Amino acid sequence: ALLRVGGAGARSAAPRLPHALVRATPHNMRGCNGSALGPGASGCEEMLKRHTAAEMAGARYCAIAAGDTPSTGRLYDAIACLCVPLILVDDLERPFPLTRPLPTEALGLTLPEPELRVHPLQALERAIGGGELGRDSDADRRWRVAQAALLPARRALSYRRRDSDVATLVMREAWAGCLQQRHTSARPPEEVAQC
């Protein structure tokens, strides 16, 4: 689901959040069921990816719900599109959990799951700011700060960019995992010469 900001005549999905539109956008290729074996498979998937990316790029916030793995591609997609992730699950695995090279605020906003279940609108208002979502409002300023905080994560996690750090971050994470094993011959990074 995406949270978009509509114009003055936009219908409000949440009465306490004026001008907010909640839109559901499919994330994965389940919308292309039946075409995976046919000649239109890649076209269907490509169309869905473009549509989802356009929706995310046009939204201020993207809901990041639990997936079928400890982490979810929705988080990475939202960061790539500069759509501030609203993480709706407490135990979502963040990128590089051992080394934590990115500050928490660079990965979006977390809504506490127990509060979200009991008081969803209040949890949402607390995370993004209540009141008007219009220009120069408190909610608008909070969104701009949250979106700016995504930039380091976007640079670090976009593996197709020339200046991406993703390969280095993956290697550091793997190294940290080796060091945590009981019987390892790996030396700490400070003992190894720089490349």
C-alpha positions in Angstrom: 0.0 0.0 0.0 1.2 3.5 -0.8 0.3 6.8 0.8 -0.1 9.5 -1.8 -0.9 13.1 -1.3 -3.9 14.1 -3.4 -5.2 17.5 -4.4 -7.8 19.6 -2.6 -10.7 17.4 -3.9 -9.1 14.1 -3.1 -11.1 11.6 -1.2 -9.6 10.8 2.2 -9.0 7.1 3.0 -8.5 8.1 6.7 -10.7 10.9 7.9 -8.1 12.2 10.4 -5.5 12.5 7.6 -6.9 15.1 5.2 -5.9 14.6 1.5 -4.4 11.2 2.1 -5.1 8.5 -0.4 -4.1 4.9 0.3 -3.5 2.9 -2.8 -2.7 -0.8 -3.0 0.0 -1.7 -5.5 1.0 -5.3 -6.1 4.7 -5.9 -5.3 5.5 -9.2 -6.8 4.7 -11.1 -9.9 1.7 -13.0 -8.6 -0.4 -10.6 -10.7 1.2 -12.4 -13.7 0.0 -15.9 -12.8 -0.6 -18.0 -15.8 1.7 -16.0 -18.0 5.0 -17.4 -16.6 5.0 -20.3 -19.1 3.6 -18.3 -22.0 5.3 -15.9 -24.4 4.0 -12.8 -22.5 5.7 -13.6 -19.2 8.6 -11.1 -19.4 6.2 -8.4 -20.8 3.8 -8.9 -17.9 6.5 -8.9 -15.3 8.2 -5.8 -16.8 4.9 -3.9 -17.0 4.1 -4.7 -13.4 7.6 -3.6 -12.2 7.3 -0.3 -14.1 3.8 0.3 -12.7 4.9 -0.4 -9.2 8.0 1.7 -9.5 6.0 4.6 -10.9 3.5 4.3 -8.0 6.2 4.2 -5.4 8.1 7.1 -6.9 4.9 9.2 -6.8 4.1 8.3 -3.2 5.4 9.9 0.0 5.2 6.7 2.1 5.3 3.0 1.3 3.9 0.5 3.7 6.4 -2.3 4.4 4.6 -5.3 5.7 5.9 -8.7 6.7 6.8 -11.0 3.8 7.6 -14.7 3.6 11.2 -14.2 4.5 12.9 -12.2 7.4 13.6 -9.4 5.0 11.5 -8.1 2.1 12.3 -6.6 -1.3 9.6 -4.0 -0.7 12.0 -2.2 1.7 14.7 -2.0 -0.9 12.3 -1.0 -3.7 10.8 1.8 -1.5 14.3 3.2 -0.7 15.3 3.1 -4.4 12.2 5.1 -5.3 12.7 7.5 -2.3 9.4 6.5 -1.0 9.8 6.7 2.8 9.2 3.2 4.2 6.6 2.8 6.9 7.8 -0.5 8.5 4.7 -2.2 9.9 6.4 -5.2 11.5 8.7 -5.2 14.5 10.9 -8.1 13.5 11.7 -7.1 9.9 15.4 -7.9 9.2 17.2 -4.7 8.1 20.0 -4.7 5.6 23.4 -5.9 7.1 22.2 -6.7 10.6 25.6 -7.7 11.9 27.6 -4.6 10.8 24.8 -2.0 10.7 26.6 0.4 8.4 23.5 2.5 7.8 21.8 4.6 10.5 18.3 3.4 11.4 16.7 6.6 10.1 18.1 5.9 6.7 15.8 2.9 6.4 12.5 4.6 7.0 10.1 4.9 9.9 8.9 2.1 12.1 5.4 1.9 13.5 5.3 -0.3 16.7 3.3 -3.4 15.8 1.3 -3.6 19.1 0.3 0.1 18.8 -0.5 -0.4 15.1 -2.8 -3.3 15.8 -4.7 -1.4 18.6 -4.7 2.2 17.3 -3.6 2.2 13.6 -4.5 5.9 12.9 -2.8 7.2 16.0 0.3 5.2 15.2 0.3 6.5 11.6 -0.2 10.1 12.8 2.6 9.8 15.3 5.0 8.5 12.7 4.3 10.9 9.9 2.7 13.9 11.8 -0.9 14.7 12.2 -2.9 17.4 10.6 -2.7 18.7 7.0 -0.3 17.0 4.6 -0.1 20.2 2.5 3.0 22.1 1.6 5.0 23.7 4.5 3.0 21.8 7.2 4.6 19.8 10.0 3.8 16.6 8.2 5.4 17.9 5.0 8.6 18.9 6.8 8.8 15.5 8.6 8.4 13.8 5.2 11.2 15.9 3.6 13.6 15.1 6.5 12.7 11.3 6.3 13.2 11.3 2.6 16.5 13.1 2.8 17.6 10.5 5.4 17.0 7.7 2.7 19.7 9.1 0.4 22.7 7.3 2.1 20.8 4.0 2.0 19.8 4.5 -1.6 23.4 5.2 -2.6 24.7 2.3 -0.6 22.1 -0.3 -1.6 21.7 0.5 -5.4 24.0 -2.2 -6.7 23.7 -1.0 -10.3 25.2 2.4 -9.5 28.9 2.9 -10.2 29.5 4.4 -6.8 27.5 1.8 -4.9 29.0 0.3 -1.7 26.8 -2.8 -1.8 29.6 -5.3 -2.7 31.8 -3.9 0.1 29.0 -4.0 2.6 28.1 -7.6 1.6 31.8 -8.7 2.1 31.9 -6.9 5.5 28.7 -8.6 6.6 30.1 -12.0 5.5 33.3 -11.3 7.4 31.4 -10.4 10.5 29.4 -13.6 10.2 32.6 -15.6 10.0 34.0 -13.8 13.1 30.9 -14.8 15.1 31.5 -18.5 14.5 33.2 -20.3 17.4 35.9 -22.0 15.4 37.1 -19.6 12.8 40.5 -18.8 11.4 39.4 -15.4 10.1 41.4 -12.5 11.5 39.7 -9.3 12.6 39.5 -6.6 9.8 42.0 -4.3 11.6 44.6 -7.1 11.3 44.2 -7.5 7.5 46.0 -5.1 5.1 43.8 -2.7 3.1 43.4 -3.5 -0.6 
